[in-house]
Amino acid sequence: MAELWVERTGTRRYTGKSDRGAEVLIGSEDVPGVFTPGELLKIALAACTGMSSDRPLARRLGENYDATVRVSGTADRDNEVYPRLDEVLQVDLSELDAEAQERLLTVVTKAVDKVCTVGRTLKAGTEVNLAVEVEG
C-alpha cells in the first residue's frame, strides 16, 4: 500500500504526495492551479469508474477506445457533505448494434459496481479516525 500524505505549502495550500513520487496541488477554490479536496474526491470516483470499466470496454472496443467520465455534485454547506454525486461515462458505441450496446453496458455497470472501491466505499460509508501527533 502506498504511503500518502499532504504537506502545507501556504495558507489553505497543500501538496499531496505519495511514496511513488506522485504529487497533486490542493487548495481552496480561490487558489489558481489547484484541486479542492472535494474535487479530488469526485475525480477519484470518476477515475475508479473509468478504471473499473476499462477491461470490459477494451475487450469489446479494442485497447484504443476513448472514454471520458464526468462527475458532478454540489456540496451541502450546512452539513458539509456531498449528498449526491452524478457520473456520466461517455463512450462511443456506434460500432455496435443496439442489442450489443445493451449487453456491454450491463457488463460495464456490473464491473463498476463490483470493483470500484471508491464508489463502493462512498455508497457504504466508512469510518474515519483522526489522531493528532503533537511535536516538540
C-alpha positions in Angstrom: 0.0 0.0 0.0 1.4 3.4 -0.9 2.2 5.9 1.8 0.2 9.1 1.3 0.5 12.5 2.9 -0.1 16.2 2.4 2.3 19.0 3.3 1.3 22.6 3.9 2.8 24.9 1.4 0.9 28.1 2.3 -2.4 29.5 3.5 -5.0 26.8 2.6 -2.5 25.3 0.2 -1.1 21.8 0.4 0.7 19.3 -1.8 -0.5 15.8 -1.7 2.3 13.2 -2.1 2.9 9.5 -2.4 6.0 7.4 -1.8 5.8 6.6 -5.6 6.7 10.2 -6.4 3.3 11.4 -7.4 2.2 14.9 -6.4 -1.1 16.9 -6.6 -1.7 20.5 -5.7 -4.6 21.1 -3.3 -6.1 24.3 -2.0 -9.3 26.3 -1.7 -11.4 27.4 -4.7 -9.8 30.8 -4.8 -6.3 29.4 -5.4 -5.5 29.0 -9.1 -4.0 25.8 -10.4 -5.1 23.5 -7.5 -7.8 21.0 -6.8 -10.0 21.3 -3.8 -10.4 18.3 -1.6 -14.0 17.8 -2.8 -12.8 18.0 -6.4 -10.2 15.3 -5.6 -13.0 13.1 -4.1 -15.0 13.5 -7.3 -12.0 12.8 -9.5 -11.2 9.7 -7.5 -14.7 8.4 -8.1 -14.6 9.2 -11.8 -11.1 7.6 -12.2 -12.3 4.5 -10.3 -15.3 4.2 -12.6 -13.1 4.6 -15.7 -10.6 2.1 -14.5 -13.3 -0.4 -13.4 -14.9 -0.2 -16.8 -11.7 -0.4 -18.8 -11.3 -4.1 -19.2 -14.9 -4.9 -20.5 -14.8 -1.8 -22.8 -11.3 -2.6 -24.1 -12.3 -6.3 -24.8 -15.3 -5.2 -26.9 -14.0 -1.9 -28.4 -10.2 -2.5 -28.6 -7.4 -1.1 -26.5 -7.5 2.3 -28.1 -11.1 3.3 -27.3 -11.8 6.8 -26.0 -13.8 7.4 -22.8 -14.5 10.3 -20.5 -16.1 10.0 -17.1 -17.7 13.3 -16.0 -18.7 13.7 -12.3 -20.6 16.4 -10.6 -22.2 17.2 -7.3 -22.8 20.2 -5.2 -21.8 20.3 -1.6 -24.4 20.9 1.1 -22.5 23.6 3.0 -24.9 23.5 6.0 -23.9 19.9 6.7 -20.5 19.8 4.8 -21.4 16.7 2.8 -22.0 15.9 -0.8 -25.5 14.4 -0.7 -25.3 13.2 -4.3 -22.6 12.6 -6.9 -23.6 12.1 -10.5 -21.3 10.4 -13.0 -21.6 10.1 -16.8 -19.4 7.7 -18.7 -19.1 8.9 -22.3 -18.0 6.3 -24.8 -18.6 5.8 -28.5 -20.6 2.6 -29.0 -21.8 3.5 -32.6 -19.9 0.4 -34.0 -22.3 -1.9 -32.0 -25.9 -2.6 -32.7 -28.5 -1.8 -30.0 -28.5 -5.3 -28.5 -24.7 -5.4 -28.3 -24.6 -1.9 -26.7 -27.1 -3.0 -24.1 -25.2 -6.2 -23.2 -21.9 -4.2 -23.0 -23.5 -1.5 -20.8 -24.8 -4.2 -18.5 -21.4 -5.8 -18.2 -19.8 -2.3 -17.6 -22.3 -1.4 -14.9 -21.7 -4.7 -13.1 -18.0 -4.3 -13.3 -18.1 -0.8 -11.8 -20.5 -1.9 -9.1 -18.2 -4.9 -8.2 -14.7 -3.5 -8.3 -14.8 0.3 -8.0 -13.5 0.6 -4.5 -14.1 4.4 -4.3 -17.7 4.1 -5.4 -18.4 1.1 -3.1 -16.8 3.0 -0.2 -18.9 6.1 -0.8 -22.1 4.1 -1.1 -21.4 2.0 2.1 -19.9 4.8 4.2 -16.7 4.4 6.0 -15.3 5.0 9.5 -12.6 7.8 9.6 -10.3 8.1 12.5 -8.1 11.2 13.2 -5.2 11.1 15.5 -3.2 14.3 16.3 0.5 13.9 17.0 2.0 16.8 18.9 5.6 17.5 18.1 8.1 19.2 20.3 
